[in-house]
Amino acid sequence: MSNMAMSNLYSKMSHKPLKRIQDLNVSQTNQFFNVETLNNGGLSISPPNNISQRENMQITQPASAPTSPLASPNFITTNNFNLTCSSLTTLDSNWQATKSTVRERNAAMFNNELMADIRFIVGSPGQTQKIPAHKYVLATGSSVFYAMFYGGLAENKEEVEVPDVEPSAFLTLLKYLYCDEIQLEADTVLATLYVAKKYIVPHLARACVNYLETSLTAKNACLLLSQSRLFEEPDLMQRCWEVIDAQAEMALHSEGFVDIDLNTLESVLGRETLNCKEMHLFEAALSWAAAECGRRELEPTAQNKRQVLGSALY
């Protein structure tokens, strides 16, 4: 990867997702995955037989995921597999003999200090988490990690700060790279998509997009539209537009509408295929303007609302 390409990559990924999705309701399948309901009310998503072996993984959404936040950001459990440190599995001096497959041995190294040669300080200041890793594993799964550790401009650092990524999302990325398993939660899926894009891990990114597509409703369509534009996901963008066009009034009055970016707002207000009256568009624009005034620490006066709306008014 050239220096210019690396620079463009980090420049493109310099913005965090606008907001976590807290209200995702899984509905239907899509072209990539087969979906079946589990006995506990959760959802099992698995690829059809024609997907390659690399993509042959399980994605399980706990029944509580759409409405309940995680009990702890450092402990995520799905199918009895968690994202905590794996050191307990390697305390035995002959632990290798208990792992019969490469996958089991790699899984034992996930989030484990044993033989770790790099540590990531992940999260915003005051909320960081130190995560151990192994350069070889990361470099074989991501061209960005390869350039970081083995490229021409590689720096021999023992620690790498990653302030723009949430620890739980970074652990989900490492879980995939070490174990070929994906765990997605409603309140971290956008952060996971961000980190998958940042480190160019397309299979994980596609799984995140699939999760969002199956979770798409009128209540979150506008916010997901904003995110799909940010992440350059045209298929997800098209699905969002289909929902917004058909259920425009509900989408415009959704809680997440006021959190979309200005460019997305302009696209929505200027769309001619929305199934709603112009009055609903005007009310939605005023609601967004009031929220934007709050974000800019301005009084929500009529003049300030006009100012923050800018060209979106016309």
FIKE-431630 format. One line per field, with one value per atom (N, C-alpha, C): atom name; x, y, z negated. Coordinates in steps of 0.05 Angstrom, whole numbers, plus 5000, padded with zeros to 4 digits. Layout:
atom = (CA	...) .
c1 = (X	...) .
c2 = (Y	...) .
c3 = (Z	...) .
//
This chain:
atom = (N	CA	C	N	CA	C	N	CA	C	N	CA	C	N	CA	C	N	CA	C	N	CA	C	N	CA	C	N	CA	C	N	CA	C	N	CA	C	N	CA	C	N	CA	C	N	CA	C	N	CA	C	N	CA	C	N	CA	C	N	CA	C	N	CA	C	N	CA	C	N	CA	C	N	CA	C	N	CA	C	N	CA	C	N	CA	C	N	CA	C	N	CA	C	N	CA	C	N	CA	C	N	CA	C	N	CA	C	N	CA	C	N	CA	C	N	CA	C	N	CA	C	N	CA	C	N	CA	C	N	CA	C	N	CA	C	N	CA	C	N	CA	C	N	CA	C	N	CA	C	N	CA	C	N	CA	C	N	CA	C	N	CA	C	N	CA	C	N	CA	C	N	CA	C	N	CA	C	N	CA	C	N	CA	C	N	CA	C	N	CA	C	N	CA	C	N	CA	C	N	CA	C	N	CA	C	N	CA	C	N	CA	C	N	CA	C	N	CA	C	N	CA	C	N	CA	C	N	CA	C	N	CA	C	N	CA	C	N	CA	C	N	CA	C	N	CA	C	N	CA	C	N	CA	C	N	CA	C	N	CA	C	N	CA	C	N	CA	C	N	CA	C	N	CA	C	N	CA	C	N	CA	C	N	CA	C	N	CA	C	N	CA	C	N	CA	C	N	CA	C	N	CA	C	N	CA	C	N	CA	C	N	CA	C	N	CA	C	N	CA	C	N	CA	C	N	CA	C	N	CA	C	N	CA	C	N	CA	C	N	CA	C	N	CA	C	N	CA	C	N	CA	C	N	CA	C	N	CA	C	N	CA	C	N	CA	C	N	CA	C	N	CA	C	N	CA	C	N	CA	C	N	CA	C	N	CA	C	N	CA	C	N	CA	C	N	CA	C	N	CA	C	N	CA	C	N	CA	C	N	CA	C	N	CA	C	N	CA	C	N	CA	C	N	CA	C	N	CA	C	N	CA	C	N	CA	C	N	CA	C	N	CA	C	N	CA	C	N	CA	C	N	CA	C	N	CA	C	N	CA	C	N	CA	C	N	CA	C	N	CA	C	N	CA	C	N	CA	C	N	CA	C	N	CA	C	N	CA	C	N	CA	C	N	CA	C	N	CA	C	N	CA	C	N	CA	C	N	CA	C	N	CA	C	N	CA	C	N	CA	C	N	CA	C	N	CA	C	N	CA	C	N	CA	C	N	CA	C	N	CA	C	N	CA	C	N	CA	C	N	CA	C	N	CA	C	N	CA	C	N	CA	C	N	CA	C	N	CA	C	N	CA	C	N	CA	C	N	CA	C	N	CA	C	N	CA	C	N	CA	C	N	CA	C	N	CA	C	N	CA	C	N	CA	C	N	CA	C	N	CA	C	N	CA	C	N	CA	C	N	CA	C	N	CA	C	N	CA	C	N	CA	C	N	CA	C	N	CA	C	N	CA	C	N	CA	C	N	CA	C	N	CA	C	N	CA	C	N	CA	C	N	CA	C	N	CA	C	N	CA	C	N	CA	C	N	CA	C	N	CA	C	N	CA	C	N	CA	C	N	CA	C	N	CA	C	N	CA	C	N	CA	C	N	CA	C	N	CA	C	N	CA	C	N	CA	C	N	CA	C	N	CA	C	N	CA	C	N	CA	C	N	CA	C	N	CA	C	N	CA	C	N	CA	C	N	CA	C	N	CA	C	N	CA	C	N	CA	C	N	CA	C	N	CA	C	N	CA	C	N	CA	C	N	CA	C	N	CA	C	N	CA	C	N	CA	C	N	CA	C	N	CA	C	N	CA	C	N	CA	C	N	CA	C	N	CA	C	N	CA	C	N	CA	C	N	CA	C	N	CA	C	N	CA	C	N	CA	C	N	CA	C	N	CA	C	N	CA	C	N	CA	C	N	CA	C	N	CA	C	N	CA	C	N	CA	C	N	CA	C	N	CA	C	N	CA	C	N	CA	C	N	CA	C	N	CA	C	N	CA	C	N	CA	C	N	CA	C	N	CA	C	N	CA	C	N	CA	C	N	CA	C	N	CA	C	N	CA	C	N	CA	C	N	CA	C	N	CA	C	N	CA	C	N	CA	C	N	CA	C	N	CA	C	N	CA	C	N	CA	C	N	CA	C	N	CA	C	N	CA	C	N	CA	C	N	CA	C	N	CA	C	N	CA	C	N	CA	C	N	CA	C	N	CA	C	N	CA	C	N	CA	C	N	CA	C	N	CA	C	N	CA	C	N	CA	C	N	CA	C	N	CA	C	N	CA	C	N	CA	C	N	CA	C	N	CA	C	N	CA	C	N	CA	C	N	CA	C	N	CA	C	N	CA	C	N	CA	C	N	CA	C	N	CA	C	N	CA	C	N	CA	C	N	CA	C	N	CA	C	N	CA	C	N	CA	C	N	CA	C	N	CA	C	N	CA	C	N	CA	C	N	CA	C	N	CA	C	N	CA	C	N	CA	C	N	CA	C) .
c1 = (5017	5000	5018	5013	5030	5025	5044	5041	5016	5012	4989	4963	4962	4938	4932	4954	4951	4940	4951	4942	4913	4905	4877	4859	4868	4852	4847	4868	4864	4849	4852	4836	4807	4801	4772	4759	4774	4763	4767	4771	4777	4752	4728	4704	4691	4681	4668	4639	4625	4597	4582	4560	4545	4533	4522	4507	4504	4503	4497	4468	4462	4435	4425	4405	4395	4369	4355	4329	4328	4342	4343	4324	4306	4288	4294	4303	4309	4283	4283	4258	4262	4276	4276	4304	4306	4333	4341	4366	4374	4388	4400	4411	4436	4449	4474	4471	4451	4449	4422	4422	4398	4393	4368	4361	4341	4345	4325	4323	4299	4294	4302	4316	4325	4304	4307	4287	4286	4308	4309	4299	4290	4280	4301	4326	4347	4346	4366	4366	4393	4392	4417	4419	4441	4445	4470	4466	4488	4488	4511	4513	4503	4493	4485	4509	4505	4527	4546	4537	4555	4574	4573	4592	4618	4641	4667	4672	4692	4698	4706	4719	4727	4703	4680	4656	4638	4646	4629	4630	4614	4615	4587	4584	4558	4557	4534	4529	4504	4506	4483	4476	4451	4441	4425	4434	4418	4391	4371	4344	4342	4360	4358	4373	4387	4404	4390	4365	4354	4347	4341	4332	4350	4367	4383	4412	4424	4453	4468	4494	4511	4513	4514	4518	4545	4565	4592	4605	4618	4631	4655	4664	4687	4679	4653	4645	4620	4624	4603	4601	4578	4576	4556	4563	4546	4553	4534	4540	4563	4563	4583	4612	4615	4641	4642	4662	4663	4687	4686	4708	4727	4727	4746	4772	4792	4819	4819	4835	4836	4858	4870	4894	4888	4863	4857	4860	4857	4859	4888	4907	4935	4952	4939	4953	4968	4957	4970	4995	5018	5043	5041	5022	5019	4992	4985	4958	4956	4978	4976	4965	4970	4960	4930	4918	4889	4874	4888	4876	4881	4860	4863	4864	4855	4854	4869	4876	4888	4870	4844	4825	4824	4825	4825	4851	4873	4898	4899	4889	4887	4868	4846	4826	4838	4856	4869	4887	4896	4913	4897	4871	4855	4854	4860	4860	4877	4900	4917	4945	4956	4983	5005	4998	5018	5030	5055	5069	5060	5044	5035	5059	5060	5082	5072	5047	5036	5012	5008	4986	4972	4946	4930	4917	4920	4906	4881	4858	4834	4814	4802	4780	4788	4768	4773	4786	4800	4814	4796	4806	4790	4774	4771	4755	4770	4796	4813	4814	4822	4826	4851	4869	4893	4887	4891	4885	4910	4918	4942	4935	4955	4951	4977	4976	4999	5001	5023	5025	5020	5030	5027	4998	4982	4954	4940	4945	4932	4941	4966	4976	4966	4960	4949	4920	4907	4878	4872	4891	4886	4910	4907	4929	4938	4920	4928	4946	4940	4957	4984	4983	5008	5027	5015	5031	5041	5024	5031	5055	5056	5076	5100	5095	5116	5121	5107	5110	5136	5140	5165	5167	5144	5144	5136	5138	5130	5147	5134	5147	5148	5170	5174	5163	5137	5124	5114	5114	5103	5073	5065	5037	5027	5002	4990	4964	4961	4937	4916	4891	4869	4846	4847	4826	4799	4798	4773	4756	4764	4750	4741	4717	4708	4720	4728	4741	4725	4699	4682	4683	4683	4684	4711	4732	4759	4762	4751	4752	4736	4714	4699	4715	4731	4749	4770	4782	4803	4791	4767	4753	4750	4743	4741	4768	4788	4815	4827	4822	4833	4816	4790	4773	4753	4753	4733	4704	4700	4673	4666	4640	4631	4609	4611	4591	4582	4557	4546	4524	4525	4506	4493	4468	4453	4467	4478	4489	4518	4531	4559	4563	4542	4546	4557	4549	4560	4589	4596	4624	4641	4629	4643	4647	4626	4628	4650	4652	4673	4700	4705	4732	4738	4718	4722	4730	4718	4726	4754	4759	4785	4808	4805	4827	4823	4804	4799	4796	4775	4767	4739	4738	4712	4691	4700	4680	4665	4680	4667	4649	4658	4642	4616	4617	4593	4574	4584	4567	4553	4567	4555	4532	4538	4517	4493	4498	4476	4459	4472	4458	4441	4452	4437	4413	4417	4395	4372	4379	4358	4345	4358	4347	4333	4332	4322	4291	4284	4256	4253	4228	4224	4235	4237	4247	4277	4292	4321	4331	4313	4321	4337	4329	4343	4371	4374	4400	4418	4407	4423	4430	4412	4418	4443	4443	4466	4492	4490	4514	4522	4503	4510	4524	4517	4531	4560	4563	4589	4607	4596	4612	4613	4599	4599	4589	4564	4551	4526	4528	4505	4481	4486	4463	4447	4460	4446	4432	4445	4433	4407	4407	4383	4361	4367	4347	4335	4352	4342	4322	4329	4312	4285	4285	4260	4241	4253	4237	4227	4245	4238	4217	4219	4199	4171	4170	4145	4133	4150	4140	4152	4150	4163	4155	4129	4120	4132	4132	4144	4174	4187	4216	4224	4209	4215	4211	4193	4187	4202	4220	4235	4255	4262	4281	4308	4317	4344	4346	4323	4324	4340	4338	4351	4382	4391	4420	4434	4419	4431	4448	4467	4484	4469	4480	4467	4463	4483	4480	4458	4455	4433	4406	4405	4381	4373	4392	4386	4375	4386	4377	4349	4342	4315	4295	4301	4282	4278	4298	4295	4285	4279	4271	4241	4235	4209	4191	4202	4186	4177	4179	4170	4140	4129	4100	4091	4092	4083	4077	4064	4057	4081	4082	4104	4105	4082	4082	4099	4098	4115	4144	4151	4179	4188	4171	4178	4181	4163	4165	4191	4197	4222	4246	4246	4269	4272	4250	4252	4262	4253	4263	4293	4302	4331	4346	4336	4349	4352	4331	4332	4353	4355	4376	4404	4407	4433	4441	4422	4428	4439	4427	4437	4466	4471	4498	4519	4510	4529	4528	4512	4509	4498	4477	4463	4435	4424	4396	4379	4358	4341	4322	4332	4316	4310	4291	4284	4308	4323	4346	4368	4373	4394	4386	4360	4351	4355	4348	4353	4383	4399	4428	4439	4431	4441	4430	4406	4394	4408	4416	4430	4415	4429	4417	4395	4393	4372	4344	4342	4315	4305	4323	4315	4315) .
c2 = (4976	5000	5025	5044	5068	5086	5105	5125	5142	5149	5166	5151	5125	5110	5108	5104	5102	5129	5151	5178	5182	5174	5177	5160	5136	5118	5131	5141	5152	5178	5193	5217	5211	5190	5183	5174	5159	5147	5164	5190	5207	5215	5208	5216	5192	5195	5173	5171	5149	5147	5167	5178	5199	5190	5166	5157	5128	5115	5087	5082	5059	5051	5035	5045	5031	5016	5023	5012	4998	4976	4960	4936	4933	4910	4893	4868	4850	4841	4842	4835	4812	4816	4796	4788	4768	4759	4777	4773	4785	4765	4773	4755	4740	4749	4737	4716	4718	4701	4688	4664	4650	4657	4662	4671	4652	4644	4628	4637	4635	4643	4621	4627	4608	4604	4584	4578	4601	4614	4635	4662	4663	4687	4703	4694	4707	4701	4710	4706	4694	4672	4660	4667	4679	4686	4671	4655	4639	4640	4638	4640	4615	4618	4594	4578	4554	4536	4546	4564	4573	4596	4604	4623	4609	4623	4610	4604	4586	4577	4600	4620	4644	4657	4656	4670	4652	4627	4608	4612	4631	4638	4642	4644	4648	4676	4688	4714	4711	4715	4710	4736	4743	4767	4758	4765	4758	4771	4758	4769	4797	4804	4830	4852	4845	4864	4889	4886	4910	4932	4925	4946	4949	4930	4931	4936	4956	4960	4937	4935	4914	4919	4897	4899	4912	4905	4917	4918	4940	4942	4923	4912	4894	4864	4859	4831	4827	4814	4809	4779	4767	4738	4731	4712	4701	4672	4654	4625	4616	4626	4618	4626	4645	4655	4684	4693	4721	4736	4762	4779	4788	4773	4779	4765	4770	4759	4729	4717	4688	4675	4690	4679	4654	4652	4628	4602	4604	4579	4571	4588	4582	4581	4578	4576	4550	4529	4503	4504	4493	4494	4478	4460	4443	4449	4475	4482	4475	4475	4470	4442	4423	4396	4393	4413	4412	4425	4437	4450	4433	4422	4402	4415	4440	4453	4480	4489	4515	4537	4534	4554	4556	4533	4533	4546	4541	4552	4582	4591	4620	4633	4620	4631	4635	4617	4619	4643	4653	4677	4703	4702	4725	4741	4766	4784	4772	4761	4747	4759	4764	4776	4756	4730	4710	4714	4719	4723	4747	4765	4789	4807	4818	4836	4864	4870	4896	4900	4924	4931	4956	4955	4978	4992	5018	5034	5046	5033	5038	5054	5074	5089	5118	5134	5163	5167	5190	5195	5192	5179	5174	5149	5137	5112	5092	5091	5074	5046	5027	4999	4989	4977	4965	4937	4932	4907	4895	4871	4858	4844	4842	4828	4818	4805	4792	4802	4815	4828	4809	4785	4766	4761	4756	4750	4774	4798	4822	4828	4824	4831	4812	4787	4768	4773	4789	4794	4822	4840	4868	4880	4892	4905	4930	4942	4965	4957	4936	4926	4917	4905	4896	4920	4942	4966	4978	4977	4989	4975	4948	4932	4924	4920	4908	4925	4947	4963	4980	4995	5011	5032	5042	5064	5053	5027	5015	5026	5031	5041	5018	5016	4994	5003	5006	5015	4990	4993	4972	4977	5002	5009	5028	5024	5041	5052	5078	5091	5092	5085	5085	5099	5126	5141	5143	5137	5141	5115	5094	5069	5060	5049	5039	5012	5008	4982	4958	4958	4935	4929	4950	4946	4935	4945	4936	4906	4898	4870	4853	4863	4848	4844	4864	4861	4840	4841	4821	4793	4791	4765	4753	4769	4759	4751	4767	4761	4736	4732	4708	4683	4686	4663	4658	4677	4674	4674	4688	4691	4720	4725	4753	4755	4774	4780	4809	4813	4840	4846	4870	4879	4905	4909	4932	4959	4961	4987	4990	4971	4974	4967	4961	4952	4974	4999	5021	5026	5024	5026	5004	4980	4957	4961	4971	4977	4998	5018	5038	5026	5009	4997	4978	4964	4945	4961	4984	5001	5013	5022	5034	5016	4990	4972	4953	4960	4946	4916	4909	4881	4878	4872	4874	4853	4829	4809	4818	4829	4839	4863	4880	4904	4894	4874	4864	4852	4838	4827	4849	4871	4894	4906	4909	4921	4902	4876	4857	4859	4862	4865	4890	4912	4937	4935	4921	4918	4902	4881	4865	4879	4900	4916	4941	4946	4971	4974	4997	5004	5034	5043	5072	5089	5077	5092	5098	5080	5085	5090	5091	5092	5118	5141	5166	5166	5156	5155	5135	5112	5093	5103	5120	5132	5150	5166	5183	5167	5145	5128	5114	5105	5091	5110	5136	5155	5159	5161	5164	5140	5116	5092	5083	5098	5092	5064	5059	5033	5038	5037	5043	5025	4999	4980	4987	4992	5000	5026	5045	5070	5067	5050	5046	5034	5015	5003	5024	5042	5063	5081	5089	5106	5093	5067	5053	5054	5051	5053	5081	5101	5129	5138	5130	5138	5127	5102	5089	5098	5104	5111	5138	5158	5183	5197	5198	5212	5200	5174	5161	5166	5164	5168	5196	5216	5244	5251	5237	5243	5223	5208	5189	5204	5192	5204	5209	5191	5194	5214	5224	5243	5267	5277	5302	5299	5274	5269	5265	5267	5263	5287	5284	5306	5325	5348	5368	5359	5346	5337	5316	5299	5279	5293	5313	5329	5342	5354	5366	5346	5322	5301	5293	5290	5282	5304	5329	5351	5355	5350	5354	5330	5308	5284	5287	5281	5284	5260	5237	5213	5206	5225	5220	5219	5200	5196	5212	5238	5255	5283	5298	5326	5344	5367	5386	5396	5398	5407	5389	5363	5345	5349	5356	5362	5387	5407	5433	5428	5413	5408	5392	5373	5357	5375	5394	5412	5429	5439	5456	5440	5415	5398	5393	5388	5384	5409	5432	5458	5464	5458	5462	5445	5420	5402	5411	5421	5431	5456	5473	5496	5487	5466	5455	5444	5431	5420	5442	5465	5488	5507	5501	5518	5545	5545	5569	5569	5592	5594	5586	5570	5561	5582	5605	5627	5621	5636	5632	5639	5660	5668	5647	5636	5615	5590	5583	5559	5563	5587	5592	5590	5599	5599	5570	5553	5526	5509	5516	5501	5508	5533	5542	5536	5523	5517	5496	5482	5461	5473	5499	5512	5515	5515	5522	5499) .
c3 = (5000	5000	5000	5018	5020	4997	4993	4971	4976	5002	5008	5002	5009	5004	4974	4958	4929	4919	4929	4920	4926	4950	4958	4941	4934	4917	4890	4877	4850	4851	4873	4876	4878	4894	4899	4873	4857	4833	4808	4811	4788	4773	4782	4769	4756	4732	4719	4728	4724	4730	4714	4725	4711	4685	4685	4661	4662	4639	4638	4644	4656	4660	4636	4622	4598	4604	4626	4630	4657	4659	4684	4681	4699	4699	4723	4719	4741	4754	4781	4795	4814	4836	4857	4864	4882	4891	4915	4924	4949	4966	4987	5007	4997	4976	4968	4946	4929	4906	4903	4891	4883	4853	4847	4820	4808	4783	4769	4740	4729	4701	4682	4661	4641	4620	4604	4583	4562	4557	4537	4548	4573	4584	4599	4599	4614	4643	4657	4686	4695	4710	4720	4749	4757	4785	4795	4815	4826	4856	4869	4898	4912	4936	4952	4960	4970	4976	4997	5015	5036	5027	5002	4992	4987	4992	4988	4959	4955	4928	4909	4920	4904	4892	4907	4899	4882	4878	4865	4835	4825	4797	4787	4761	4748	4737	4741	4729	4712	4686	4669	4654	4656	4642	4618	4593	4570	4571	4557	4558	4547	4528	4515	4530	4551	4565	4575	4588	4599	4579	4554	4535	4511	4505	4480	4486	4472	4475	4462	4468	4456	4426	4411	4382	4376	4391	4388	4415	4422	4448	4451	4429	4431	4431	4431	4430	4448	4471	4490	4494	4488	4490	4512	4529	4549	4553	4550	4552	4534	4509	4490	4497	4516	4523	4516	4502	4494	4504	4501	4511	4488	4466	4445	4451	4434	4439	4439	4457	4461	4444	4426	4413	4396	4386	4370	4385	4412	4428	4433	4425	4430	4405	4382	4356	4354	4365	4364	4381	4371	4386	4411	4413	4437	4451	4450	4461	4491	4505	4534	4540	4522	4526	4523	4511	4507	4530	4549	4572	4597	4607	4629	4657	4659	4685	4685	4709	4711	4700	4706	4697	4667	4653	4624	4613	4626	4616	4621	4644	4649	4629	4624	4605	4577	4570	4544	4542	4564	4565	4566	4571	4573	4546	4547	4523	4501	4508	4489	4489	4466	4463	4471	4471	4477	4505	4508	4533	4548	4536	4549	4555	4579	4586	4593	4588	4593	4574	4564	4547	4558	4559	4568	4545	4544	4524	4538	4534	4550	4534	4546	4534	4530	4525	4520	4493	4490	4465	4440	4420	4396	4398	4421	4425	4442	4438	4454	4443	4460	4452	4466	4452	4464	4474	4500	4512	4524	4515	4527	4553	4570	4596	4607	4630	4642	4671	4677	4703	4727	4725	4747	4753	4733	4737	4750	4739	4750	4779	4784	4811	4832	4825	4844	4849	4833	4837	4846	4847	4854	4867	4891	4904	4889	4874	4858	4836	4822	4801	4813	4836	4849	4854	4866	4871	4845	4824	4799	4786	4788	4774	4792	4818	4835	4860	4864	4888	4887	4908	4910	4889	4879	4859	4832	4828	4802	4779	4757	4733	4712	4699	4679	4652	4650	4625	4610	4583	4567	4561	4564	4559	4582	4589	4610	4599	4600	4590	4612	4605	4624	4611	4610	4595	4609	4635	4649	4651	4637	4639	4611	4609	4583	4577	4552	4545	4552	4548	4555	4585	4601	4630	4639	4626	4633	4625	4603	4595	4614	4624	4644	4670	4677	4700	4695	4672	4665	4663	4652	4650	4678	4697	4725	4736	4732	4743	4730	4705	4691	4694	4695	4692	4715	4735	4756	4745	4724	4712	4710	4714	4713	4692	4674	4655	4659	4665	4670	4650	4639	4620	4631	4624	4635	4628	4604	4596	4604	4617	4625	4655	4669	4697	4714	4710	4726	4720	4694	4687	4698	4700	4712	4742	4755	4784	4788	4771	4773	4772	4752	4748	4771	4781	4804	4829	4833	4855	4851	4827	4821	4826	4819	4823	4847	4864	4890	4885	4871	4867	4879	4905	4919	4910	4902	4894	4869	4850	4826	4832	4850	4858	4871	4888	4901	4881	4861	4840	4825	4820	4806	4823	4849	4867	4868	4869	4869	4844	4821	4796	4797	4807	4809	4828	4850	4869	4857	4843	4830	4807	4797	4775	4783	4809	4820	4815	4804	4801	4807	4807	4812	4789	4765	4742	4743	4757	4758	4787	4806	4834	4840	4829	4835	4824	4799	4787	4801	4810	4824	4852	4864	4889	4886	4865	4860	4857	4842	4838	4864	4880	4905	4924	4923	4940	4930	4903	4892	4898	4896	4901	4930	4948	4976	4981	4972	4975	4992	5019	5036	5033	5029	5026	5001	4979	4955	4958	4973	4978	4994	5014	5030	5013	4996	4978	4960	4950	4933	4947	4972	4988	4993	4998	5003	4979	4955	4931	4926	4930	4925	4944	4970	4989	4982	4973	4967	4941	4921	4894	4886	4903	4899	4873	4867	4843	4818	4815	4792	4791	4814	4815	4807	4816	4810	4781	4768	4740	4721	4732	4715	4698	4675	4657	4670	4687	4698	4721	4731	4753	4747	4722	4715	4713	4715	4712	4739	4761	4787	4795	4813	4821	4841	4846	4862	4891	4902	4930	4933	4914	4915	4911	4894	4890	4917	4931	4956	4976	4976	4995	4989	4963	4955	4962	4955	4960	4990	5006	5035	5050	5037	5051	5059	5084	5095	5093	5083	5082	5054	5035	5008	5007	4992	4989	4964	4966	4943	4953	4936	4942	4936	4950	4946	4918	4904	4877	4859	4863	4847	4853	4877	4884	4869	4869	4855	4825	4813	4784	4778	4795	4791	4793	4812	4815	4791	4780	4756	4732	4729	4707	4710	4734	4739	4732	4741	4736	4706	4691	4662	4649	4658	4647	4655	4680	4689	4674	4667	4650	4623	4612	4587	4590	4612	4616	4619	4630	4634	4610	4590	4566	4574	4591	4599	4588	4584	4576	4600	4596	4619	4629	4635	4646	4676	4687	4715	4733	4725	4741	4741	4717	4714	4729	4728	4742	4772	4783	4811	4818	4799	4804	4806	4787	4787	4810	4819	4841	4868	4870	4894	4920	4939	4965	4964	4941	4939	4940	4935	4935	4964	4984	5011	5030) .
//
